Amino acid sequence: MTKQYLLAGLPDRKPDPLLALLKKFASNERLDKIDLGVGVYRDGTGRTPVMAAVKSAEHHLWETQDTKSYIGPEGDPSFVSLLTHEVFGEGTVTEKLAGVQTPGGTAALRLSAEILAHDKDRTIWIGTPTWANHNAIFGTVGLSIKTYRFFDPRSQAVHVDEMLSAFESAQSGDAILLHASCHNPTGAAISKEAWSAIAEVVARKGLIPLFDNAYQGLGRGFVQDAEGMLIVLNAADEAIVAISCSKSFSLYRERTGAAFVLGNSATDLNKGVANFAYHARASYSMPPAHGAAIVAAVLGDPGRRKLWIDELASMRSRVSEIRTALADRLSIYAPRLSAVAGQEGMFSLLPVTPENVTHLREVHGIYMPDSGRVNLAGLRIEQVDLASQAIGELL
């Protein structure tokens, strides 16, 4: 009998390009190197600090937490409730939502993909470019993926007409992936009028919007960053929202997030939550408790909540300062890049080639993905001139 081997038969898998970039950056010993790759917030000294509100919440938990028992596949109900009201406000949308805690926004997206894929004829529409992991998440569960052009790096323009045209060609029951704010990787924002146009198509054609809400509060403000999403949710019969707390609470390693369904009846919402829990149980069983307990302790205490809001505003202000300074310098080389100043969140997508990216890394010690997506929070204000000149000479 011929032996059948497991490992030899596995496909070759290349390392994730961004994780590989992290290793390259870490191995470079030059002191003036700049990391514009990894998508974490950094302060003016280049650190990713623990927020003071989070430290206070952890101290509170240390004093009061009396068990480390399981929390169940649905997660911490206090966290889910507080996050619901913080993210969605107190309007009618909140009354039509139900959710579960997840290990970060990625797990929220994966659970969302699982319930969407229950209908094997459903297609999900994804704008390009998008977060690199989106296609893997939805493709792995067997969803059909169709794409449309969302953004052009050279003109720095959003193609709203192409997006709306794609949605018009979608079938009832198809899902459309939308970035709630601070688009990754482009930083591009769309107008209130565009959100209203999306809402109209969603309602008329019976589409299912799936919002990836990973950066709320790092664009124009925590409430303001949800405005477009709420316009669409108010028009939709059904929707899904995947939330990450990694950026808004700087809880990257705690893997804290939530998945919500919007529906028209308690029966439907209960079914949605039950299916989230079913797929969670079959995957990671139940989420870790600590990050959710931190968020609940922050949002449930007026003093800690105010401290968190103030810290988030400070983070947003620093990113905005870097964005404005970089746009001012880069527009000398390419006037169209003045648009970077009006974009939102930590990321922008620059019109550079993979060869340009290699040159920047090898000659200047500036690290970014081959796509040209830059994490502006990776820059210190005193590095803007150096980075702008190195990049600008390649444009």
N, C-alpha and C positions, 0 to 999 in steps of 0.2 A: 504494500500500500504506500502510495506517495504521500509524504508528509505535507500538510498544508500549514504554512507559516502565517502568522498574523502581521508582524511588523514589516516584513519584507514586501508584503502586498499592499501596504498603505501608500497613498500618493505622496509625492514630494510636496512639501509646503514651504514656501518662502516666508521668512519672518515678516511681520507687519512692518511696512516701510517706516512708519513713524517711530515705532519702538526700536527699529534698527538705527534710526537717526539719533535717538537718545544715547545709544551705546557709543556711536561715533563721537558725539559731543563730549561725553564723559571721558573718553580716552584721549582727547586733545588736551595737551598740557599748556597751550598758550594762554596767557592771562587776559588777553583782550577779546576772547571769543564771545560770540553773541548767540544765544539760543532763541530763535524765532519759531521753533517747531512745536514743542509740546504745548498742548492747549490748557495751561493752568495760568491763573492770575499770579502776577508777581508785583511786589511793591517797589518803591524807588531804590531799594538796595539790592533787588534781584531775588528776594526771598518770597516764598509762598507761606505767609504767616497764618497762624491759627487766629481766627477772629476773637476779639475780646468777649463778644457775646457768647461764642461757643465755649471759651474757657470758663466763663461764669456758669453756663449751663452744665458743663461737665463737673464743676465743683459741686453744684446743686445735686447732681445725680450721685456723686460719690457719697454725699451726706444722706441721701434719702432712698436710694435704690435698694430694695430689700430682696431681690431675686434675680437669678440669671436663667430662669426657666424659658422654654420655648414660647414664641408669641403667635404661632400659627401661620398658615400660608397667606392669610389676608394682611398680616402685619399688625402694627400698633394702631388701633382705631382712633386714639387721641391724635396721633400724628396725622392720619388721613383726614380727620375732621378739621383740624387747625389749618392744614395745608390747603384744603378745599376753599376755605373762606379767605385765606390770604391770597391765593393765586387768582381765584375767580370772583372775589367780591361777594356782595350780599344780594345780587340780582336773581332773576328767575333761572339763569343758567345753573347756579349752585343747587337749586332745588331739583334739577333734573340729572344730577351727577351721582355716581357712586364709584368708589375706587379701592385699590389695594396698595399696600406698601411693596416696593420692589428693591432688589439690590442694584441701585443706581438707575439712570435713565436708559442704559442699554438693555437691562432686563425688562424695563417697562415697554420698550419697543419690541422686544422679543415676544412677550406675552401678547401684545397687540397684534403682532404678525401671526401668532398661533390662532387667534380667534378669527382674524380676517381669512386665514387660509382654510377655515372650515368649509367655505364655498370654493371648490377647486376651479370654478369658472371666473372667479374674481380677479381683476387686474388692479395693481397699485401703480399710480402715476407719480413719477419722481422727477423733479427738475434737476438739470445739470448746470453747474457742478453741485454736488451735495457732500455731506459728511461721508467719508469713504466707507464707513461700516454699514451705511443704510442698505446698500445693494446686497451685502452678504447676509444681513439679518433677514431681509424679506425673501431673498432667493433661496436661502437654506430651508425655509418652510414650504417651498414649492409655489409661492405666489408668482403669477405672471407679472413682469415688470415692464412698463413702458415709460420712456423718458421724453422730455422736451427741453429745449434750451431756456434756462432761466436767466443767465447772466453771461455777459461777454467781458472777459478780463481786459481786452484791449480798449474798448470804449468805456468800460466801467459802468455799463448800462444794464438795467433790468429789462427783460423782454416780457412785459406784462401781456402784450397781445398774443405771443406764442403760448404763454401759460393758459390764458383763457381759451384759446383755440383748442389746446389739448384737452381741457376739461369739457369743452363742448362735444368732443369726439368720444368721450368716455361713456360707458354704459351705466344705467342705473344700478347701484350696488357696488360700483367700483370705488376704490379708496384713492384719495389724493393726499400725498405727504406734504405737509406745510411746516415751515419753521416759524414758530410763534414770534420770535424776534431775534435780533443779533445773528443773522444768517451765517451758518458755518458751511463753506469756508469764505464767503464773500463779504460779509458785513453789510450787504446791500439791504436797504429798507424799501418797502413798498408803501404807497400812499393809502390814506383812508378810503379814497375813491376806489382804488384797486381792491382793497379788502371787501368793500361793498359789492363790487362786481363779482368777486369770487363767491361771496355769500349768495348772490342771486343765482348763479349757476348751480351751486350746491343744492339750493332749495328746489329749483325747477327740475333738475335732472335726477334728484335722489342720490347724490354722491355722499360718500362717507369721508369727511375730513379727518385725517390723523395728524395731530399737532405734535411735533417734537419741540418741547419747551425746556431747553437746557440752560438758557442764559438770562432768564428774567431778572431785571434789575440792573443789568450791565449796559443797557442801551440808553433809553431816555428816562427811565425810572421804573420802579417795580409795577406800579399801577399802569403807567403809560405803555409798558412793554406788552401788556395783555390786551390792549384795546382792539387790535386787528383780530386776534383770536376770538375775542368775545363777539365781535360783529358776525363772524362766521358761525360760531356756536349758537347764537341766538336765532340764526336762520335754518340751522340743520335739524333734521329729524333725529339723526343718530350721529355720534362722533366718538372719537377716542383721543385722549390726551396723554402723552408720556412726559413725565416731569423728572428732571434731574436736580438734586440739591447740591451737586458737586461744586458748581461755580458760585451760585447765589449765597451759599453758606460756607464756601471754601472747605467742603467736606469730601474731598476727592477720594481718599483712601477708605472712608467709611462706607462707600457704596450705598448711598441713600437716594431713593426715588419713589415714584408712585405712578400707577397706571389708572386712568379714569375712563369710564364710559358715560356717554350722555344718551338718554333714551326718553321715551314718552310715557312709560309706566313703571311702577314699582316692580312689577313682575319681570319686565324686560331687564331692568337694572340688576335685579337679583340674579337673573340668569347670566348676565355679563360678568358679574363679580364671581359667581360660581365657576365660570369657565376660566377666568383668570386664575382662581385658586387651584383648579384642576391641573392646569399646565404648570403652575408654580410647583405644585407638589411633585409632579413628574420630573421636574428639572432640578431646582435647588431646594425643594421641600418647603423652606420658609426663610424669610429674609433675616439678616442680622439686626439686632435690636438697637445697638448703641447710637448709630447716626440718627435714626428716627426719634429716639428719646431726646437727643440733643435738640433737634429741630422743634419738637413739641415743647421742650423746656424754654426755648427762645421765644416761640410764638405765643406761648401761654402765659408769659410774664410781661407786663407792660414795660418794665424797666429794661429787661433784656431785649425785648422786641425793638424799642427805640434805639438802643445801642447798635443793634444789628442794622437797622435802617440807615443810621448815620454812617456806619462803617461801609455799607454797600454804596452809599452816595460818594464816599471818599474814593473807593475803588473805581467807580464809574468816572469820577472827575480825573483821576490819574490817567486812565485809558484815553479819555477824551483829549487830554493835554498832549499825550504822545501822538495820537491820531492827527491832531491839528498840525503839530510841528512836523511830522513826517510828510503830510500832504503838502505843506508849504515848501519843503525842500525838494521833494520828488517832482513837483509840478514845474520846477525849473528845467528839468530834463524832459518831462512829458506832461504838457499842460493838462491832459485828460485826467491825470492822477490827483488833481485838486479834489476830485470826487471822493477820495479817501476820507477827507475831513467830514463829510456828511454821512458817512456810513456808521454802523452801530456795533457795539460789542468789541470783543477782543481781536477779531480776525478781519483781514482784507486779503484779496486775491490779486497779486501783481502779475503783469504780463511779461513774465520771464520764462525762459526755456529750461529744461533739465540741464542743458549744458551750462547755462548761466548759473544755475543753482550749484553745480559742481565747482565752477570757478569761484563763486562767493565763499564756498566752504573751504576750498584748498588755499586760496590766496588771502582771503580776509578773515577766515574763521567765523563766518556768518552762516548759521545752520537754519535751513528751512526745508520743507518737503519739496519734491520735484515739481509739484503743482504750482508752486509760487505762493501758497497760502502762508501768510505771516501772522504770528501771534504778537500783536502790538504790545501786549503787557509784558512781553519778554525784553522790551527795550527800556533802558534807563534814559532819562532826558539828555544826559551828557553823551549818550551814544548815538543820538539821532543824526548828527552831522556826518559821522563816520559811516553809518549804515546807509544813509541817503546817497552819499557820494558813490559808495561802492556799487549800490544797486542802480543808481541813476546812470552811471557810465555804460551800463549794459542795455539800457532801454532804447 
